[in-house]
Amino acid sequence: MKIIILINLLLALTACTNKHDVCIKKGIQYYKDIGSYPKLSSEDVYADDKIKQTCSSNPNAFD
């Protein structure tokens, strides 16, 4: 029984990591499409930092 729970937990963590990675890729593409990559001139920050922050709080942010 413990093994089944552990396997399910690992699968859930893997799915979360994949969603996070997909979110980051979509975020990069979004900022490239609007011409704000690699640096957001409106906020004077790098898009990568903004994307990581956004995807950490909401992995569906760029869906």
Biotite code that builds the C-alpha atoms (Angstrom):
import biotite.structure as struc

atoms = struc.array([
    struc.Atom([0.000, 0.000, 0.000], chain_id="A", res_id=1, res_name="MET", atom_name="CA", element="C"),
    struc.Atom([2.805, 2.434, 0.875], chain_id="A", res_id=2, res_name="LYS", atom_name="CA", element="C"),
    struc.Atom([4.448, 1.753, -2.484], chain_id="A", res_id=3, res_name="ILE", atom_name="CA", element="C"),
    struc.Atom([1.264, 2.667, -4.358], chain_id="A", res_id=4, res_name="ILE", atom_name="CA", element="C"),
    struc.Atom([0.974, 5.938, -2.453], chain_id="A", res_id=5, res_name="ILE", atom_name="CA", element="C"),
    struc.Atom([4.623, 6.733, -3.127], chain_id="A", res_id=6, res_name="LEU", atom_name="CA", element="C"),
    struc.Atom([4.259, 6.003, -6.847], chain_id="A", res_id=7, res_name="ILE", atom_name="CA", element="C"),
    struc.Atom([1.168, 8.234, -7.064], chain_id="A", res_id=8, res_name="ASN", atom_name="CA", element="C"),
    struc.Atom([2.980, 11.020, -5.250], chain_id="A", res_id=9, res_name="LEU", atom_name="CA", element="C"),
    struc.Atom([5.956, 10.795, -7.605], chain_id="A", res_id=10, res_name="LEU", atom_name="CA", element="C"),
    struc.Atom([3.666, 10.853, -10.641], chain_id="A", res_id=11, res_name="LEU", atom_name="CA", element="C"),
    struc.Atom([1.891, 13.933, -9.306], chain_id="A", res_id=12, res_name="ALA", atom_name="CA", element="C"),
    struc.Atom([5.188, 15.728, -8.697], chain_id="A", res_id=13, res_name="LEU", atom_name="CA", element="C"),
    struc.Atom([6.369, 14.866, -12.204], chain_id="A", res_id=14, res_name="THR", atom_name="CA", element="C"),
    struc.Atom([3.159, 16.256, -13.682], chain_id="A", res_id=15, res_name="ALA", atom_name="CA", element="C"),
    struc.Atom([3.626, 19.503, -11.734], chain_id="A", res_id=16, res_name="CYS", atom_name="CA", element="C"),
    struc.Atom([7.194, 19.859, -12.967], chain_id="A", res_id=17, res_name="THR", atom_name="CA", element="C"),
    struc.Atom([6.098, 19.292, -16.555], chain_id="A", res_id=18, res_name="ASN", atom_name="CA", element="C"),
    struc.Atom([3.331, 21.911, -16.238], chain_id="A", res_id=19, res_name="LYS", atom_name="CA", element="C"),
    struc.Atom([5.866, 24.374, -14.844], chain_id="A", res_id=20, res_name="HIS", atom_name="CA", element="C"),
    struc.Atom([8.294, 23.709, -17.712], chain_id="A", res_id=21, res_name="ASP", atom_name="CA", element="C"),
    struc.Atom([5.514, 24.074, -20.290], chain_id="A", res_id=22, res_name="VAL", atom_name="CA", element="C"),
    struc.Atom([4.418, 27.313, -18.645], chain_id="A", res_id=23, res_name="CYS", atom_name="CA", element="C"),
    struc.Atom([7.955, 28.710, -18.886], chain_id="A", res_id=24, res_name="ILE", atom_name="CA", element="C"),
    struc.Atom([8.238, 27.775, -22.584], chain_id="A", res_id=25, res_name="LYS", atom_name="CA", element="C"),
    struc.Atom([4.865, 29.394, -23.316], chain_id="A", res_id=26, res_name="LYS", atom_name="CA", element="C"),
    struc.Atom([5.849, 32.481, -21.347], chain_id="A", res_id=27, res_name="GLY", atom_name="CA", element="C"),
    struc.Atom([9.063, 32.876, -23.312], chain_id="A", res_id=28, res_name="ILE", atom_name="CA", element="C"),
    struc.Atom([7.162, 32.550, -26.571], chain_id="A", res_id=29, res_name="GLN", atom_name="CA", element="C"),
    struc.Atom([4.540, 35.042, -25.393], chain_id="A", res_id=30, res_name="TYR", atom_name="CA", element="C"),
    struc.Atom([7.121, 37.711, -24.580], chain_id="A", res_id=31, res_name="TYR", atom_name="CA", element="C"),
    struc.Atom([8.961, 37.051, -27.853], chain_id="A", res_id=32, res_name="LYS", atom_name="CA", element="C"),
    struc.Atom([5.689, 37.447, -29.773], chain_id="A", res_id=33, res_name="ASP", atom_name="CA", element="C"),
    struc.Atom([4.997, 40.840, -28.217], chain_id="A", res_id=34, res_name="ILE", atom_name="CA", element="C"),
    struc.Atom([8.611, 41.980, -28.653], chain_id="A", res_id=35, res_name="GLY", atom_name="CA", element="C"),
    struc.Atom([9.465, 42.156, -24.956], chain_id="A", res_id=36, res_name="SER", atom_name="CA", element="C"),
    struc.Atom([12.076, 39.420, -24.761], chain_id="A", res_id=37, res_name="TYR", atom_name="CA", element="C"),
    struc.Atom([14.626, 39.220, -23.171], chain_id="A", res_id=38, res_name="PRO", atom_name="CA", element="C"),
    struc.Atom([13.904, 42.388, -21.173], chain_id="A", res_id=39, res_name="LYS", atom_name="CA", element="C"),
    struc.Atom([10.592, 43.969, -20.260], chain_id="A", res_id=40, res_name="LEU", atom_name="CA", element="C"),
    struc.Atom([11.088, 47.663, -20.826], chain_id="A", res_id=41, res_name="SER", atom_name="CA", element="C"),
    struc.Atom([7.886, 48.576, -18.999], chain_id="A", res_id=42, res_name="SER", atom_name="CA", element="C"),
    struc.Atom([9.092, 47.026, -15.740], chain_id="A", res_id=43, res_name="GLU", atom_name="CA", element="C"),
    struc.Atom([12.866, 47.129, -16.322], chain_id="A", res_id=44, res_name="ASP", atom_name="CA", element="C"),
    struc.Atom([13.211, 43.420, -15.479], chain_id="A", res_id=45, res_name="VAL", atom_name="CA", element="C"),
    struc.Atom([14.243, 40.389, -17.474], chain_id="A", res_id=46, res_name="TYR", atom_name="CA", element="C"),
    struc.Atom([11.394, 38.393, -18.951], chain_id="A", res_id=47, res_name="ALA", atom_name="CA", element="C"),
    struc.Atom([12.899, 35.116, -17.676], chain_id="A", res_id=48, res_name="ASP", atom_name="CA", element="C"),
    struc.Atom([12.642, 36.329, -14.080], chain_id="A", res_id=49, res_name="ASP", atom_name="CA", element="C"),
    struc.Atom([9.067, 37.521, -14.586], chain_id="A", res_id=50, res_name="LYS", atom_name="CA", element="C"),
    struc.Atom([8.102, 34.235, -16.287], chain_id="A", res_id=51, res_name="ILE", atom_name="CA", element="C"),
    struc.Atom([9.571, 32.085, -13.503], chain_id="A", res_id=52, res_name="LYS", atom_name="CA", element="C"),
    struc.Atom([7.764, 34.146, -10.873], chain_id="A", res_id=53, res_name="GLN", atom_name="CA", element="C"),
    struc.Atom([4.475, 34.001, -12.776], chain_id="A", res_id=54, res_name="THR", atom_name="CA", element="C"),
    struc.Atom([4.665, 30.258, -13.480], chain_id="A", res_id=55, res_name="CYS", atom_name="CA", element="C"),
    struc.Atom([5.578, 29.484, -9.870], chain_id="A", res_id=56, res_name="SER", atom_name="CA", element="C"),
    struc.Atom([2.352, 31.020, -8.657], chain_id="A", res_id=57, res_name="SER", atom_name="CA", element="C"),
    struc.Atom([0.180, 29.879, -11.587], chain_id="A", res_id=58, res_name="ASN", atom_name="CA", element="C"),
    struc.Atom([1.415, 27.139, -13.953], chain_id="A", res_id=59, res_name="PRO", atom_name="CA", element="C"),
    struc.Atom([-1.529, 27.901, -16.269], chain_id="A", res_id=60, res_name="ASN", atom_name="CA", element="C"),
    struc.Atom([-0.685, 31.576, -16.634], chain_id="A", res_id=61, res_name="ALA", atom_name="CA", element="C"),
    struc.Atom([0.241, 31.438, -20.328], chain_id="A", res_id=62, res_name="PHE", atom_name="CA", element="C"),
    struc.Atom([-2.372, 28.907, -21.482], chain_id="A", res_id=63, res_name="ASP", atom_name="CA", element="C"),
])
